Amino acid sequence: MTNRAGDSGVGRRSSRRSFLARLTVGGGALAAGLAGPARAPAADPPAPADPTRELGQPVRPYGTRSRFETAVRVQARTPTTVAAWTFTPLQDSRGTITPSALHFERHHAGVPDIDPARHRLLIHGLVRRPVVLTLADLERLPAVSRIHMIECSGNGSTEWATPTMPDVQGTHGLTSCSEWTGVLLATLLEEVGVEPAGRWVLAEGGDAAAMTRSLPIDKCRADVLLAYGQNGEALRPEQGYPLRLVVPGWEGNTHVKWLRRLKVGAAPAQTREETAKYTDLLPDGTARQFTFVMEAKSVITFPSGGQRLPGPGRYELRGLAWSGRGAVRTVEVSTDGGRRWQAAELQAPVLPIAHTRFRLPWRWDGRDALLQSRCTDETGYVQPTLAELSAVRGLRSHYHQNAIQSWKVAADGRVSNVHA
């Protein structure tokens, strides 16, 4: 409403009161629905401090977050700190892009300290023109930026048989989403000239474990990225500085970090990471190999395990969904353990192979509730229940656990991880 001359802002204040009056929960104010009984209005806040009297912090050469923000990655309990991983605090995330400093990490022999000026990438094997490239060489080539999630294939591995991790950071924190900048691998393969017999590419990292994974040539030509940038700056060391692969939609172990070698061959190399590791043990004792794609998955991040609702009232259920097959098409939410489902709102942007936010208004009546979310991607794939997944995969598997997650809200507001 326009504030006409002489009305002293009465019209504007009336408009604001009208807006607040519409935000009601069961006849009470929105604040009552969120936090319990209504309270008397607080006194007007004090005027801002005079900036000429109270000087702020000086300008920093590299920005830092507020001291009041405390979200951090949590490190898994492992026998050694050099073969370890950390979990992204999904419960504290805003939007869909994960800050580089909070992106989950997984490494097998510590984080190498690599001088980018001395780093080299060798491309050889079944190619007509083998090359050795510097980072400067790569940065001269046509660059692209793509927003994609990366998910460790072990994300959720603790939840097969019994609810193990207390919160969403532990159950689902091995996934993060960033903007990646670099050169398409297809550009380099065209430059070196792949021989007709070249059907696979072996990628090798520059860490002490010499991490190696085989990738089909068709995938390499489709959308694989050699990334040197993340979220507008150089990669962090934990994320593969100065160069890594980004293999959209495929398990995190294929996104080889500290990339130093690409060898084109006629067949997969059958490395340790694709034979003894990163295979799926099935009920009949056989193992499924080269399970690359991370299937559709979702999780409610608020309310979620370890949190507590202050009391009955109106809330917004919020969460994240993603699929290695493409874009999220729908997310459904249940508050009664899967008996009834409601379509959640997807928050733009909804991008392929990226985290997508969903939300749904919910009025909690104070009784026990069982919260679940179910994702369907653009291919029609529907996220399974744990019972459906276990019927096919058994309970001795480790990787690619994408079952529906259940959170129980008890009458006292406490939220816990349960199987339903």
MIVEX-725867 format. One record per residue (C-alpha): y, z, x. Coordinates in steps of 0.2 Angstrom, whole numbers, plus 5000, padded with zeros to 4 digits. Each point is the difference from the previous one (the first is absolute). Example, Ala and Ser with C-alpha at 12.3 -4.5 7.8 and 13.67 -1.06 7.14 Angstrom:
+------+------+------+
!    v !    w !    u !
+------+------+------+
! 4978 ! 5039 ! 5062 !
! 5017 ! 4997 ! 5006 !
+------+------+------+
END
This chain:
+------+------+------+
!    v !    w !    u !
+------+------+------+
! 5000 ! 5000 ! 5000 !
! 5017 ! 4995 ! 5007 !
! 5012 ! 5015 ! 5003 !
! 5016 ! 4995 ! 4991 !
! 5017 ! 5006 ! 5007 !
! 5004 ! 5018 ! 4993 !
! 4982 ! 5005 ! 4994 !
! 4998 ! 5010 ! 5016 !
! 4982 ! 4994 ! 5002 !
! 4994 ! 5007 ! 4983 !
! 4991 ! 4983 ! 4996 !
! 4990 ! 5000 ! 5016 !
! 4995 ! 5018 ! 4998 !
! 4994 ! 4997 ! 4982 !
! 4990 ! 4985 ! 5006 !
! 4991 ! 5010 ! 5013 !
! 4996 ! 5014 ! 4987 !
! 4993 ! 4987 ! 4989 !
! 4989 ! 4993 ! 5013 !
! 4993 ! 5017 ! 5005 !
! 4997 ! 5005 ! 4982 !
! 4988 ! 4985 ! 4999 !
! 4990 ! 5006 ! 5014 !
! 4990 ! 5013 ! 4990 !
! 4982 ! 5007 ! 5001 !
! 4994 ! 5007 ! 4984 !
! 5017 ! 5003 ! 4994 !
! 5006 ! 5009 ! 5016 !
! 5010 ! 4993 ! 5014 !
! 4992 ! 4990 ! 5014 !
! 5002 ! 5015 ! 5012 !
! 4990 ! 5011 ! 4988 !
! 4986 ! 4988 ! 4999 !
! 4999 ! 4999 ! 5019 !
! 5003 ! 5018 ! 5005 !
! 4997 ! 5011 ! 4985 !
! 5013 ! 5010 ! 4989 !
! 5018 ! 4993 ! 5000 !
! 5012 ! 5009 ! 5010 !
! 5019 ! 5003 ! 4998 !
! 5010 ! 4986 ! 5009 !
! 5004 ! 5004 ! 5018 !
! 5018 ! 5002 ! 5005 !
! 5009 ! 4985 ! 5007 !
! 4994 ! 4997 ! 5018 !
! 5012 ! 5004 ! 5014 !
! 5011 ! 4987 ! 5007 !
! 4994 ! 4990 ! 5016 !
! 5004 ! 5008 ! 5016 !
! 5016 ! 4994 ! 5008 !
! 4993 ! 4987 ! 5013 !
! 5015 ! 5004 ! 5012 !
! 4994 ! 5018 ! 5001 !
! 4981 ! 4998 ! 5001 !
! 4995 ! 4986 ! 5011 !
! 4983 ! 4992 ! 4998 !
! 4987 ! 4995 ! 5013 !
! 5006 ! 4987 ! 5013 !
! 4993 ! 4982 ! 4999 !
! 4983 ! 4998 ! 5007 !
! 4994 ! 4985 ! 5010 !
! 4984 ! 5000 ! 4990 !
! 5000 ! 5006 ! 4982 !
! 4990 ! 5015 ! 4995 !
! 4995 ! 5007 ! 4983 !
! 5008 ! 5016 ! 4992 !
! 4993 ! 5016 ! 5006 !
! 4996 ! 5004 ! 4982 !
! 4987 ! 4986 ! 4999 !
! 4983 ! 5006 ! 5006 !
! 4987 ! 4987 ! 4995 !
! 4989 ! 4997 ! 5015 !
! 4983 ! 4991 ! 5004 !
! 4985 ! 5012 ! 5001 !
! 4987 ! 4998 ! 5014 !
! 4982 ! 4999 ! 4995 !
! 4989 ! 5013 ! 5008 !
! 4990 ! 4991 ! 5014 !
! 4991 ! 5005 ! 5016 !
! 5013 ! 4992 ! 5010 !
! 5019 ! 4995 ! 4998 !
! 4998 ! 4983 ! 5008 !
! 4987 ! 4994 ! 4987 !
! 5010 ! 5005 ! 4985 !
! 5010 ! 4996 ! 4984 !
! 5014 ! 5006 ! 4990 !
! 5004 ! 5000 ! 4981 !
! 5015 ! 4993 ! 4992 !
! 5008 ! 5013 ! 4988 !
! 4999 ! 4989 ! 4984 !
! 5005 ! 5015 ! 4989 !
! 5017 ! 5000 ! 5008 !
! 5003 ! 4981 ! 5001 !
! 5014 ! 4991 ! 4991 !
! 4999 ! 4982 ! 4995 !
! 4986 ! 4989 ! 5008 !
! 5005 ! 4998 ! 5018 !
! 4993 ! 5013 ! 5012 !
! 5012 ! 5006 ! 5014 !
! 4994 ! 4994 ! 5017 !
! 4999 ! 5018 ! 5006 !
! 4989 ! 5005 ! 4985 !
! 4988 ! 4985 ! 5000 !
! 4982 ! 5006 ! 5002 !
! 4993 ! 4998 ! 5017 !
! 4982 ! 4997 ! 5006 !
! 4995 ! 4998 ! 5018 !
! 4984 ! 5001 ! 5010 !
! 5006 ! 5004 ! 5018 !
! 5018 ! 5007 ! 4999 !
! 5016 ! 4990 ! 4999 !
! 5003 ! 4989 ! 5015 !
! 5018 ! 5000 ! 5008 !
! 5003 ! 4981 ! 5002 !
! 5015 ! 4992 ! 5008 !
! 5004 ! 4985 ! 4989 !
! 5007 ! 4990 ! 5015 !
! 4983 ! 5001 ! 5008 !
! 4989 ! 4997 ! 4985 !
! 4991 ! 4984 ! 4998 !
! 4990 ! 4992 ! 4986 !
! 4985 ! 4988 ! 5005 !
! 4994 ! 4987 ! 4988 !
! 4984 ! 4991 ! 5006 !
! 4982 ! 4995 ! 4996 !
! 4997 ! 4985 ! 4989 !
! 5018 ! 4993 ! 5002 !
! 5007 ! 4985 ! 5008 !
! 5015 ! 5008 ! 5008 !
! 4997 ! 5019 ! 5005 !
! 5016 ! 5009 ! 5002 !
! 5007 ! 5017 ! 5007 !
! 5015 ! 5005 ! 4990 !
! 5014 ! 5013 ! 5003 !
! 5008 ! 5010 ! 4986 !
! 5016 ! 4990 ! 5003 !
! 4989 ! 4984 ! 4998 !
! 4995 ! 5006 ! 4983 !
! 5017 ! 5005 ! 4994 !
! 5006 ! 4982 ! 5003 !
! 4988 ! 4994 ! 4987 !
! 5004 ! 4999 ! 4982 !
! 5000 ! 5017 ! 4993 !
! 4995 ! 5006 ! 4982 !
! 5001 ! 5017 ! 4992 !
! 4987 ! 5006 ! 4987 !
! 4998 ! 5016 ! 4991 !
! 4982 ! 5006 ! 5000 !
! 4990 ! 5016 ! 4999 !
! 4987 ! 5005 ! 5012 !
! 4985 ! 5011 ! 4995 !
! 4987 ! 5007 ! 5011 !
! 4983 ! 4997 ! 4994 !
! 4996 ! 5018 ! 5002 !
! 5014 ! 5005 ! 4987 !
! 4991 ! 5011 ! 4988 !
! 4984 ! 5002 ! 5010 !
! 5000 ! 5019 ! 4997 !
! 4999 ! 4998 ! 4981 !
! 4983 ! 4992 ! 4998 !
! 4989 ! 5014 ! 4995 !
! 5012 ! 5015 ! 4997 !
! 5019 ! 5002 ! 4999 !
! 5004 ! 5005 ! 5017 !
! 5019 ! 4997 ! 5004 !
! 5012 ! 5011 ! 4991 !
! 5014 ! 4988 ! 4998 !
! 5005 ! 4982 ! 4998 !
! 5005 ! 4999 ! 5018 !
! 4982 ! 5004 ! 5005 !
! 4991 ! 4990 ! 4987 !
! 5011 ! 4984 ! 5001 !
! 5012 ! 5002 ! 5015 !
! 4992 ! 4987 ! 5011 !
! 5010 ! 4986 ! 4992 !
! 5018 ! 4995 ! 5003 !
! 5011 ! 4986 ! 4996 !
! 5013 ! 4991 ! 5011 !
! 5010 ! 4985 ! 5003 !
! 4992 ! 4991 ! 5015 !
! 5009 ! 4987 ! 5011 !
! 4992 ! 4988 ! 5012 !
! 4992 ! 4983 ! 5002 !
! 4986 ! 4993 ! 4989 !
! 4984 ! 4998 ! 5009 !
! 4998 ! 4983 ! 4993 !
! 5015 ! 4994 ! 5010 !
! 4992 ! 5005 ! 5016 !
! 4983 ! 4993 ! 4995 !
! 5009 ! 4983 ! 4997 !
! 5008 ! 5001 ! 5017 !
! 4984 ! 5003 ! 5010 !
! 4989 ! 4988 ! 4990 !
! 4984 ! 5008 ! 4993 !
! 4985 ! 4990 ! 5004 !
! 4989 ! 4995 ! 4985 !
! 4987 ! 5013 ! 5004 !
! 5012 ! 5014 ! 5000 !
! 4996 ! 5010 ! 4984 !
! 5004 ! 5018 ! 5005 !
! 5014 ! 5009 ! 5010 !
! 4997 ! 5015 ! 5010 !
! 5015 ! 5012 ! 5002 !
! 5001 ! 5013 ! 5014 !
! 5012 ! 5014 ! 5002 !
! 5008 ! 5007 ! 5015 !
! 4995 ! 5018 ! 4997 !
! 4987 ! 5009 ! 5011 !
! 4987 ! 4997 ! 4986 !
! 5003 ! 4981 ! 5002 !
! 4999 ! 4999 ! 4981 !
! 4992 ! 4983 ! 4995 !
! 4997 ! 4992 ! 4983 !
! 4994 ! 4983 ! 4994 !
! 5010 ! 4991 ! 4987 !
! 4995 ! 4984 ! 4991 !
! 5011 ! 4985 ! 5005 !
! 5005 ! 4996 ! 4982 !
! 5008 ! 5017 ! 4998 !
! 5009 ! 4998 ! 5016 !
! 5007 ! 4984 ! 4994 !
! 5005 ! 5007 ! 4983 !
! 5011 ! 5015 ! 5002 !
! 4996 ! 5010 ! 5016 !
! 5016 ! 5006 ! 5009 !
! 5003 ! 5004 ! 5018 !
! 5013 ! 5014 ! 4997 !
! 5013 ! 5007 ! 5012 !
! 5011 ! 5008 ! 4987 !
! 4998 ! 5013 ! 4987 !
! 5013 ! 5005 ! 4987 !
! 5014 ! 4991 ! 5010 !
! 4997 ! 5007 ! 5017 !
! 4986 ! 4998 ! 5014 !
! 4983 ! 5007 ! 4996 !
! 4997 ! 5018 ! 5004 !
! 4988 ! 5004 ! 5014 !
! 4988 ! 5007 ! 4987 !
! 5001 ! 4984 ! 4990 !
! 4995 ! 4988 ! 5014 !
! 5016 ! 4998 ! 5011 !
! 5004 ! 4987 ! 5005 !
! 4989 ! 4989 ! 4991 !
! 4986 ! 5001 ! 4986 !
! 4991 ! 4991 ! 4987 !
! 5004 ! 5001 ! 4982 !
! 4985 ! 4994 ! 4989 !
! 5006 ! 5001 ! 4982 !
! 4988 ! 5008 ! 4988 !
! 4987 ! 5004 ! 5013 !
! 4993 ! 5016 ! 5006 !
! 5012 ! 5009 ! 5013 !
! 4988 ! 4998 ! 5015 !
! 5003 ! 4981 ! 5000 !
! 5018 ! 5002 ! 5002 !
! 4998 ! 5002 ! 5019 !
! 5014 ! 5009 ! 5009 !
! 5007 ! 4998 ! 5017 !
! 4993 ! 4982 ! 4999 !
! 4997 ! 4992 ! 5017 !
! 4986 ! 4986 ! 4997 !
! 4995 ! 4988 ! 4987 !
! 4984 ! 4990 ! 5003 !
! 4994 ! 4986 ! 4989 !
! 4981 ! 4999 ! 4998 !
! 4987 ! 4992 ! 4990 !
! 4993 ! 5017 ! 4993 !
! 5005 ! 5018 ! 4998 !
! 4999 ! 5010 ! 5016 !
! 4990 ! 5014 ! 4992 !
! 5010 ! 5013 ! 5008 !
! 4997 ! 5019 ! 4998 !
! 5013 ! 5001 ! 4987 !
! 4991 ! 4988 ! 4989 !
! 4982 ! 5005 ! 5002 !
! 4998 ! 5019 ! 5004 !
! 5017 ! 5003 ! 4992 !
! 5010 ! 4994 ! 4985 !
! 4984 ! 4994 ! 4990 !
! 4995 ! 5007 ! 4983 !
! 4983 ! 5009 ! 4999 !
! 4992 ! 4996 ! 4983 !
! 4987 ! 5010 ! 4991 !
! 4985 ! 4989 ! 5006 !
! 5004 ! 5004 ! 5018 !
! 5008 ! 4983 ! 5004 !
! 5018 ! 4999 ! 5005 !
! 5013 ! 4988 ! 4993 !
! 5010 ! 4992 ! 5014 !
! 5017 ! 4991 ! 5001 !
! 5006 ! 5009 ! 4984 !
! 5018 ! 4995 ! 5004 !
! 5010 ! 5001 ! 4983 !
! 5007 ! 5016 ! 4994 !
! 4997 ! 5000 ! 4982 !
! 5013 ! 5006 ! 4986 !
! 5004 ! 5018 ! 5001 !
! 5013 ! 5012 ! 4992 !
! 5004 ! 5019 ! 5000 !
! 5012 ! 5011 ! 4991 !
! 5011 ! 5008 ! 5013 !
! 5009 ! 5012 ! 4988 !
! 4993 ! 5011 ! 4994 !
! 4986 ! 5000 ! 5013 !
! 4989 ! 5012 ! 5009 !
! 5009 ! 5016 ! 5007 !
! 5015 ! 4998 ! 4989 !
! 5005 ! 5011 ! 4985 !
! 5009 ! 4996 ! 4984 !
! 5012 ! 5014 ! 4996 !
! 4996 ! 5000 ! 4981 !
! 4997 ! 4989 ! 4985 !
! 5012 ! 4986 ! 4996 !
! 5005 ! 4983 ! 5004 !
! 4994 ! 4992 ! 5017 !
! 4999 ! 4982 ! 5007 !
! 4983 ! 4996 ! 5008 !
! 5003 ! 4990 ! 5015 !
! 4988 ! 4991 ! 5013 !
! 4996 ! 4986 ! 5011 !
! 4988 ! 4985 ! 4997 !
! 4995 ! 4986 ! 5012 !
! 4987 ! 4986 ! 5002 !
! 4994 ! 4990 ! 5015 !
! 4996 ! 4986 ! 4988 !
! 5018 ! 4997 ! 4995 !
! 5013 ! 5008 ! 4988 !
! 4997 ! 5014 ! 4989 !
! 5000 ! 4994 ! 4982 !
! 4998 ! 5016 ! 4990 !
! 4998 ! 5019 ! 5002 !
! 4994 ! 5011 ! 4986 !
! 5001 ! 5019 ! 5000 !
! 4989 ! 5012 ! 4991 !
! 5004 ! 5019 ! 4997 !
! 4983 ! 5004 ! 4993 !
! 4988 ! 4995 ! 5013 !
! 4998 ! 4982 ! 4995 !
! 4997 ! 5001 ! 4981 !
! 5017 ! 4992 ! 4996 !
! 5011 ! 4989 ! 5011 !
! 5018 ! 4995 ! 4999 !
! 5009 ! 4986 ! 5010 !
! 5012 ! 5006 ! 5013 !
! 5016 ! 4991 ! 5005 !
! 5000 ! 4991 ! 5016 !
! 5016 ! 5002 ! 5010 !
! 5007 ! 4985 ! 5008 !
! 4997 ! 4992 ! 5012 !
! 4981 ! 4996 ! 4997 !
! 4995 ! 4991 ! 5016 !
! 4983 ! 4994 ! 5005 !
! 4990 ! 5011 ! 5012 !
! 5013 ! 5013 ! 4999 !
! 5003 ! 5017 ! 4993 !
! 5006 ! 5000 ! 4982 !
! 5007 ! 5015 ! 4991 !
! 4995 ! 5004 ! 4982 !
! 5007 ! 5013 ! 4988 !
! 4996 ! 5007 ! 4983 !
! 5010 ! 5014 ! 4990 !
! 4988 ! 5014 ! 4995 !
! 5003 ! 5016 ! 4990 !
! 4989 ! 5014 ! 5006 !
! 4995 ! 5012 ! 4987 !
! 4994 ! 5014 ! 5012 !
! 4982 ! 4997 ! 4998 !
! 4987 ! 4994 ! 5013 !
! 5003 ! 4981 ! 5003 !
! 4990 ! 4988 ! 5011 !
! 5011 ! 4986 ! 5007 !
! 4994 ! 4983 ! 5006 !
! 5006 ! 4983 ! 5004 !
! 4991 ! 4983 ! 4999 !
! 5007 ! 4984 ! 5009 !
! 4996 ! 4982 ! 4995 !
! 5005 ! 4987 ! 5012 !
! 5005 ! 4982 ! 4997 !
! 4982 ! 4994 ! 5003 !
! 4994 ! 5011 ! 4986 !
! 4992 ! 5012 ! 5011 !
! 5000 ! 5018 ! 4992 !
! 5000 ! 5016 ! 5010 !
! 4983 ! 5008 ! 4997 !
! 4995 ! 5018 ! 4996 !
! 4992 ! 5010 ! 5013 !
! 4983 ! 4999 ! 4990 !
! 5002 ! 4981 ! 4999 !
! 5003 ! 4999 ! 5018 !
! 4986 ! 5012 ! 5005 !
! 4987 ! 4991 ! 4990 !
! 5002 ! 4984 ! 5011 !
! 5005 ! 5008 ! 5016 !
! 4991 ! 5017 ! 5000 !
! 5007 ! 5016 ! 5008 !
! 4996 ! 4996 ! 5018 !
! 5014 ! 4988 ! 5002 !
! 5016 ! 5003 ! 5010 !
! 5012 ! 4986 ! 4998 !
! 5008 ! 4991 ! 4986 !
! 5001 ! 5014 ! 4987 !
! 5012 ! 4994 ! 4987 !
! 4994 ! 5010 ! 4985 !
! 5012 ! 5008 ! 4986 !
! 5007 ! 5016 ! 5006 !
! 5001 ! 5015 ! 4989 !
! 5012 ! 5014 ! 5000 !
! 4998 ! 5016 ! 4989 !
! 5015 ! 5008 ! 4993 !
! 4995 ! 5018 ! 4996 !
! 5009 ! 5011 ! 4986 !
! 5010 ! 5009 ! 5014 !
! 5007 ! 4983 ! 5006 !
! 4990 ! 4999 ! 5016 !
! 4993 ! 4983 ! 5005 !
! 4983 ! 4998 ! 5009 !
! 4989 ! 4986 ! 5006 !
! 4984 ! 4998 ! 4989 !
! 4987 ! 4988 ! 4996 !
! 4999 ! 4994 ! 4982 !
+------+------+------+
END
